[in-house]
Structures are given as C-alpha cells and as structure tokens.
Amino acid sequence: MIKNIVKRFVSAVIILLALSIFVFALFYIAPGNPARLIAGEKASQTVLDQVTHNLGLDKPLWQQYLLFVSHALSGNFGISYRNQMPVAGLIASRLPVTFSLVGGAVVLWLLIGIPLGVVSATHPGTWKDRLAQILSQLFISFPSFVLGMFLLYLLYFLPKRHKFTLFPPGGYSQLANGFAQWAWHMTLPWLTLALLMAALYQRLTRAEMMDVLGEDYIRTARAKGLPEHTVIYKHGLRSTLTVLTTQLGADIGSLLSGSIIIEQVFGLQGVGSLAVTSVNTQDRPVIIGVVLLGGFFIVMMNLLVDVLHVALEPTLRK
C-alpha cells in the first residue's frame, strides 16, 4: 500500500515539475519582455536594465528557471502589474470565495445526483427512472450562465417584484459575518453549480449501478436474504465509489482553479474572476500564479483520489 502511494506521489511531483517548465517557457521564453511590461513603454534603458536585473532575466536560462521554481515553492509569484501588490496575497484573498462556492456546491450535487442515480438504477424503465433521466438531460443541456440567470430571475427578480427578497442576486458575505448570512448569499451560486454537476453524477451513478446490480455477487447477496437496502447501498453503491471518487477529484480540482462563469454571473470575486481580469489586463505574474495554483489543485486532488482508491480496493494494497 505504501509503495503504491509513494509511486503516485512521485508521479504528482513529476507532473507539477512538467507544469512549471511549461509555464516558465510560455511566459519567460516566449516573445515579450516582462521587464518592459513592468518598467513601462517610456522607461529609460537604465531603468529597464535595473528591472531586468531585479527579475533575474540577465542570468542564464537554467538559473532563471531555478529562481522561478524556488520563488514558486516559497509562494512568491511576484508583484501584480495592475494592483501593485504581491500575487500570493491577491490570490489568497480570493480563495475563500472559490472554496465556499465549490465546497457548498459539492455537498449539494452529491446529495442530489447520487440518490437520483440510485433510484434510476434500481427502478429502470419506470416513471421514476424516466423523470430522473429527463431532469438530468435538462440540466446537463443548460449552459451554466443560462441556468444562473434563470435562477436569478426565478428566485430573485420575481420575488423582488412582489416587494420581498428571497435570495440576494450575488456578492459574497464572509463566514465571519455569520453562517446564515454566508449561506444565504451563496445559495444561488451553489444551486447553479450543483444542478449542473448533479446531472452528470446522476447519469454516472445510474450507469455504474446498472452494471453492478447485474453481477453474480449481488444475486448471491439477495439469495441469502439480505435486506434490499443493504444489497443496494452496502454492496452495489460501494462498488461504484471508485468511479465516483475519480470523477469527484477531477471536478473539485478543476473548479478550485476557478469557476469562471459562475463567479462572473453572481459577481463573486474568486479565483476565476481574478483569472479573467488578469488575462484582460495582461497581468502576467497573476496569470502565472493562477495557472500554477490551478495545476497544483488538480494534481493534489488526483493524488488524493489515488490514495482513496488504494484504501477502497484491496487488490491495490499489495
């Protein structure tokens, strides 16, 4: 078991190293002078040379890369061109918003998607299955911004016309201001993201459960007289956890790197919103920081999934 975990950890380190090389090549070797961007178009040659020296751009390429990696490992991504503040602090100020969005949405979509998938798989061809399939197809077909605007209209604008507020239209209230206030502001973003993802998990759970429920050991469990809920949840659903955790790890990792559209629709100043602004303003240090952070989240979540697989699958522990 330890050997498998170590192998996966080494693979994660190699992937992060490859990502750092790609990002370095993209932003430091590609055409464009970072020193000129910082100094400004009208800066004198003396100022430009000083900025070049401060950035280490006058050193050999391999030394520049080592300096880039050492700074990244220490959390130093430089200074934002636009905000003139450390990139690490800028990203850190946005992370609570993105964590709040993703964390709450994950809980909701698992509570919605997996039960619907189990119902569909255990009642194939019935009205319950057809209804779950229709809802799944409906929500998975919605672009996220359309679903977000629909929920805004349904749960904010319509109540507002009748002189009361059901949910706020967006914005973020810090958890320090109270759990109820925090959850109230996040409800519509959570619902938007959760309904989209729950549709995927309903389909995935249904497909996996349909395969599992046809296995011999399920028929044996039923022949032994085990209660149906024990057969379904202890034996059937448990066998789908490997696939579900794989998908969940990939989804959480990618969403933590920035739920761009949802954040834009609801005016949430998270990592996704920061990424959009940085690209529009060509704020290179912030773009680098967001890309590296996103890659880190994705790799770490996949590493966690691999560790969970080892724990869940006895055959992988050897």
C-alpha positions as CSV (number, residue, x, y, z in Angstrom):
1,M,0.0,0.0,0.0
2,I,2.8,2.4,1.0
3,K,4.6,1.6,-2.2
4,N,1.6,2.4,-4.4
5,I,1.1,5.7,-2.5
6,V,4.8,6.6,-3.0
7,K,4.6,5.9,-6.7
8,R,1.6,8.2,-7.1
9,F,3.3,10.9,-5.1
10,V,6.3,10.7,-7.3
11,S,4.1,10.9,-10.4
12,A,2.4,14.0,-8.9
13,V,5.7,15.7,-8.4
14,I,6.8,14.9,-12.0
15,I,3.5,16.4,-13.3
16,L,4.0,19.6,-11.3
17,L,7.6,19.8,-12.5
18,A,6.4,19.5,-16.1
19,L,3.8,22.1,-15.5
20,S,6.4,24.5,-14.1
21,I,8.5,24.0,-17.2
22,F,5.6,24.7,-19.5
23,V,4.6,27.8,-17.6
24,F,8.2,29.1,-17.5
25,A,8.6,28.5,-21.2
26,L,5.3,30.2,-22.0
27,F,5.8,33.3,-20.0
28,Y,9.6,33.7,-19.9
29,I,10.9,32.3,-23.2
30,A,8.0,33.2,-25.5
31,P,8.2,36.6,-27.2
32,G,7.6,39.6,-25.0
33,N,9.8,41.3,-22.4
34,P,8.5,41.1,-18.8
35,A,10.9,43.8,-17.7
36,R,9.4,46.2,-20.3
37,L,5.9,45.4,-19.1
38,I,6.8,46.3,-15.5
39,A,9.0,49.4,-16.4
40,G,6.6,50.8,-18.9
41,E,7.0,51.7,-22.6
42,K,8.5,55.1,-21.8
43,A,11.1,53.9,-19.3
44,S,14.8,54.7,-19.9
45,Q,17.3,52.0,-20.7
46,T,18.8,52.4,-17.3
47,V,15.5,51.7,-15.6
48,L,14.9,48.8,-18.0
49,D,18.3,47.3,-17.2
50,Q,17.6,47.6,-13.4
51,V,14.2,45.9,-13.7
52,T,15.8,43.2,-15.9
53,H,18.4,42.6,-13.2
54,N,15.9,42.6,-10.4
55,L,13.8,39.9,-12.2
56,G,17.0,37.8,-12.9
57,L,16.4,38.0,-16.6
58,D,20.0,38.8,-17.3
59,K,21.0,35.3,-15.9
60,P,21.4,32.1,-17.9
61,L,18.1,30.4,-18.7
62,W,18.7,27.5,-16.4
63,Q,19.3,29.9,-13.5
64,Q,16.2,31.8,-14.4
65,Y,14.2,28.6,-14.2
66,L,15.7,27.5,-10.8
67,L,14.9,31.0,-9.5
68,F,11.4,30.8,-10.8
69,V,10.8,27.4,-9.1
70,S,12.3,28.5,-5.8
71,H,10.1,31.5,-5.8
72,A,7.1,29.5,-6.6
73,L,7.8,26.9,-3.9
74,S,8.1,29.8,-1.4
75,G,4.8,31.3,-2.6
76,N,6.5,34.2,-4.2
77,F,4.8,34.8,-7.6
78,G,6.0,38.4,-7.9
79,I,4.0,41.7,-7.9
80,S,0.8,42.3,-9.8
81,Y,1.3,44.8,-12.6
82,R,-2.3,46.1,-12.2
83,N,-2.7,46.1,-8.4
84,Q,0.9,46.6,-7.3
85,M,0.6,44.0,-4.5
86,P,2.1,40.6,-4.0
87,V,0.4,38.0,-6.2
88,A,0.3,35.4,-3.4
89,G,-1.7,37.8,-1.2
90,L,-4.0,38.7,-4.1
91,I,-4.8,35.0,-4.8
92,A,-5.1,34.2,-1.1
93,S,-7.7,37.0,-0.7
94,R,-9.8,35.3,-3.4
95,L,-9.5,31.7,-2.3
96,P,-12.2,31.8,0.4
97,V,-14.8,32.8,-2.2
98,T,-13.9,29.9,-4.5
99,F,-13.6,27.4,-1.7
100,S,-17.0,28.5,-0.4
101,L,-18.6,28.1,-3.8
102,V,-17.0,24.7,-4.6
103,G,-17.4,23.3,-1.1
104,G,-21.1,24.0,-0.8
105,A,-21.9,23.0,-4.4
106,V,-20.1,19.6,-3.9
107,V,-22.3,18.8,-0.9
108,L,-25.4,19.7,-2.8
109,W,-24.7,17.9,-6.1
110,L,-23.7,14.7,-4.2
111,L,-26.9,14.8,-2.2
112,I,-28.9,15.3,-5.4
113,G,-27.1,13.4,-8.1
114,I,-26.2,10.1,-6.3
115,P,-29.7,9.4,-4.8
116,L,-31.3,10.2,-8.2
117,G,-28.8,7.8,-9.9
118,V,-29.6,5.0,-7.4
119,V,-33.3,5.5,-7.8
120,S,-32.9,5.3,-11.6
121,A,-30.7,2.2,-11.4
122,T,-33.0,0.3,-9.0
123,H,-36.2,1.2,-10.9
124,P,-35.1,1.0,-14.6
125,G,-37.8,1.8,-17.1
126,T,-40.3,3.2,-14.5
127,W,-41.6,6.7,-14.2
128,K,-39.0,7.4,-11.5
129,D,-36.2,6.5,-13.9
130,R,-37.7,8.5,-16.8
131,L,-38.2,11.5,-14.6
132,A,-34.7,11.4,-13.2
133,Q,-33.4,11.0,-16.8
134,I,-35.4,13.9,-18.1
135,L,-34.2,16.2,-15.3
136,S,-30.6,15.1,-15.8
137,Q,-30.8,15.7,-19.5
138,L,-32.4,19.1,-19.0
139,F,-29.9,20.4,-16.6
140,I,-26.9,19.0,-18.3
141,S,-28.0,20.7,-21.5
142,F,-28.2,24.2,-19.9
143,P,-25.1,26.4,-20.3
144,S,-24.1,27.5,-16.8
145,F,-24.7,31.2,-17.4
146,V,-28.2,30.5,-18.7
147,L,-29.1,28.4,-15.7
148,G,-27.6,31.0,-13.4
149,M,-29.6,33.8,-15.0
150,F,-32.8,31.7,-14.9
151,L,-32.4,31.1,-11.2
152,L,-31.7,34.8,-10.7
153,Y,-35.0,35.6,-12.5
154,L,-37.0,32.9,-10.7
155,L,-35.6,33.3,-7.1
156,Y,-34.6,37.0,-7.0
157,F,-36.3,39.2,-9.6
158,L,-39.8,37.6,-9.4
159,P,-39.9,37.9,-5.5
160,K,-38.4,41.4,-5.8
161,R,-41.4,42.4,-7.9
162,H,-43.6,41.3,-5.1
163,K,-41.7,43.5,-2.6
164,F,-39.7,40.8,-0.8
165,T,-36.2,39.3,-1.1
166,L,-35.9,35.5,-1.2
167,F,-32.2,35.4,-2.1
168,P,-29.7,38.1,-2.9
169,P,-28.6,38.4,-6.5
170,G,-24.9,37.8,-5.7
171,G,-21.9,39.1,-3.9
172,Y,-20.1,37.4,-1.1
173,S,-20.5,37.6,2.7
174,Q,-17.6,36.4,4.7
175,L,-18.2,33.5,7.0
176,A,-17.0,35.7,9.9
177,N,-20.2,37.7,9.4
178,G,-22.3,34.7,10.4
179,F,-23.0,31.3,8.9
180,A,-26.6,32.1,7.9
181,Q,-25.6,35.3,6.1
182,W,-22.8,33.5,4.3
183,A,-25.0,30.6,3.2
184,W,-27.8,33.0,2.2
185,H,-25.5,34.8,-0.3
186,M,-24.1,31.6,-1.6
187,T,-27.4,29.7,-2.2
188,L,-28.0,30.7,-5.8
189,P,-24.4,30.1,-6.9
190,W,-24.5,26.8,-5.1
191,L,-27.7,25.8,-6.8
192,T,-26.5,26.7,-10.2
193,L,-23.3,24.7,-10.0
194,A,-24.9,21.9,-8.1
195,L,-27.7,21.3,-10.6
196,L,-25.3,21.2,-13.5
197,M,-23.0,18.7,-11.8
198,A,-25.8,16.7,-10.2
199,A,-27.0,15.8,-13.7
200,L,-23.6,14.3,-14.5
201,Y,-23.4,12.4,-11.3
202,Q,-26.9,11.0,-11.7
203,R,-26.0,9.6,-15.1
204,L,-22.7,8.3,-13.9
205,T,-24.2,6.7,-10.8
206,R,-27.0,5.1,-12.8
207,A,-24.7,3.6,-15.4
208,E,-22.3,2.2,-12.8
209,M,-25.1,0.8,-10.6
210,M,-26.9,-0.8,-13.6
211,D,-23.7,-2.8,-14.3
212,V,-23.0,-3.7,-10.7
213,L,-26.6,-4.8,-9.9
214,G,-26.3,-7.4,-12.6
215,E,-23.2,-9.0,-11.0
216,D,-23.2,-12.5,-9.5
217,Y,-22.3,-11.4,-6.0
218,I,-25.4,-9.1,-6.0
219,R,-27.6,-12.0,-6.9
220,T,-25.9,-14.1,-4.2
221,A,-26.5,-11.4,-1.6
222,R,-30.2,-11.3,-2.5
223,A,-30.4,-15.1,-2.4
224,K,-29.0,-15.1,1.1
225,G,-32.0,-13.0,2.1
226,L,-30.1,-9.7,2.8
227,P,-32.4,-6.6,3.0
228,E,-32.7,-4.8,-0.3
229,H,-31.3,-1.6,1.1
230,T,-28.2,-3.5,2.3
231,V,-27.8,-5.0,-1.1
232,I,-28.1,-1.7,-2.9
233,Y,-26.1,0.6,-0.6
234,K,-23.5,-1.7,1.1
235,H,-22.8,-3.9,-1.9
236,G,-24.0,-2.1,-5.0
237,L,-23.3,1.6,-4.3
238,R,-20.0,0.8,-2.6
239,S,-18.7,-0.8,-5.8
240,T,-19.3,2.5,-7.7
241,L,-17.3,4.6,-5.3
242,T,-14.0,4.2,-7.3
243,V,-15.5,5.7,-10.4
244,L,-17.4,8.4,-8.4
245,T,-14.3,9.5,-6.4
246,T,-12.3,9.6,-9.6
247,Q,-14.8,12.0,-11.2
248,L,-15.2,14.0,-8.0
249,G,-11.5,14.5,-7.6
250,A,-11.1,15.8,-11.2
251,D,-14.2,18.1,-10.8
252,I,-13.1,19.6,-7.5
253,G,-9.6,20.2,-8.7
254,S,-10.7,21.9,-11.9
255,L,-13.4,24.0,-10.1
256,L,-10.9,25.1,-7.4
257,S,-8.7,26.5,-10.1
258,G,-11.5,28.9,-11.0
259,S,-15.3,28.6,-11.5
260,I,-15.1,31.4,-14.0
261,I,-18.6,31.6,-15.4
262,I,-20.5,31.1,-12.1
263,E,-18.3,33.7,-10.4
264,Q,-19.0,36.2,-13.3
265,V,-22.8,35.7,-13.2
266,F,-23.1,36.2,-9.5
267,G,-20.4,38.8,-9.0
268,L,-18.2,36.6,-6.9
269,Q,-14.6,37.9,-6.6
270,G,-13.0,34.5,-6.6
271,V,-10.0,32.9,-8.4
272,G,-11.9,32.6,-11.6
273,S,-12.9,36.3,-11.7
274,L,-9.2,37.1,-10.9
275,A,-8.1,35.0,-13.8
276,V,-10.4,36.7,-16.3
277,T,-9.3,40.2,-15.1
278,S,-5.6,39.2,-15.3
279,V,-5.9,37.9,-18.8
280,N,-7.8,41.0,-20.0
281,T,-5.1,43.3,-18.4
282,Q,-2.2,41.1,-19.4
283,D,-1.2,40.9,-15.7
284,R,1.5,38.2,-16.3
285,P,2.5,37.4,-12.6
286,V,-1.1,36.9,-11.6
287,I,-1.8,34.6,-14.6
288,I,1.3,32.6,-13.7
289,G,0.2,32.3,-10.1
290,V,-3.4,31.2,-11.0
291,V,-2.1,28.7,-13.6
292,L,0.3,27.1,-11.1
293,L,-2.3,27.1,-8.3
294,G,-4.9,25.5,-10.6
295,G,-2.4,22.8,-11.7
296,F,-1.5,22.2,-8.0
297,F,-5.1,21.7,-7.0
298,I,-5.8,19.3,-9.9
299,V,-2.7,17.2,-9.3
300,M,-3.3,17.1,-5.5
301,M,-6.9,16.1,-5.9
302,N,-6.0,13.3,-8.3
303,L,-3.3,12.2,-5.8
304,L,-5.9,12.1,-3.0
305,V,-8.2,10.1,-5.3
306,D,-5.4,7.6,-6.0
307,V,-4.8,7.2,-2.2
308,L,-8.6,6.7,-1.7
309,H,-8.6,4.0,-4.4
310,V,-5.8,2.2,-2.6
311,A,-7.9,2.3,0.6
312,L,-11.1,1.2,-1.2
313,E,-9.6,-1.5,-3.4
314,P,-7.9,-4.4,-1.6
315,T,-6.2,-5.6,-4.8
316,L,-4.2,-2.3,-5.0
317,R,-2.8,-2.6,-1.5
318,K,-0.2,-5.2,-2.4
